[in-house]
Amino acid sequence: MGWSKWKPLVDEELEKVEPAPGVYKIKASEDICRLHGKSPLLYVGESHKGSVYSELSYLQDIKNNKTYKKHELRKSIKKFLKQKRFDSDKIQFRYKYCPEAQKEETRLLKKYEDKHWELPPFNHKR
């Protein structure tokens, strides 16, 4: 299966995601300046033990103002969007099921880094 279409990060869309391993991308509503060029991509993630659905469900809490200490990514994205005056209601995600999720995430991050000379804003290592 290939990539899903971009979807709003809302409960109704998250409920449609099958519980299976895979990779996902999260993007803002507008481009963000990078070291080289621009991109709306905020984060590339993978779920090889759990499911894409469970990973994305945590991130959906961004717009619901729920925060948990163990989910620093949500808080960081929310703060970033507020500082940049981006609309958190327009955060979108897409996903792709794949059994080799960790390898696919590494490949996607390398491709992004080759193009923009750095990782997406909320990825700190590949």
Secondary structure by P-SEA (a helix, b strand, c coil): ccccccccccaaaaaacccccccccccccbbbbcccccccccbbbbbccccaaaaaaaaccccccccccccaaaaaaaaaaaaaccccccccbbbbbbcaaaaaaaaaaaaaaaaccccccccccc
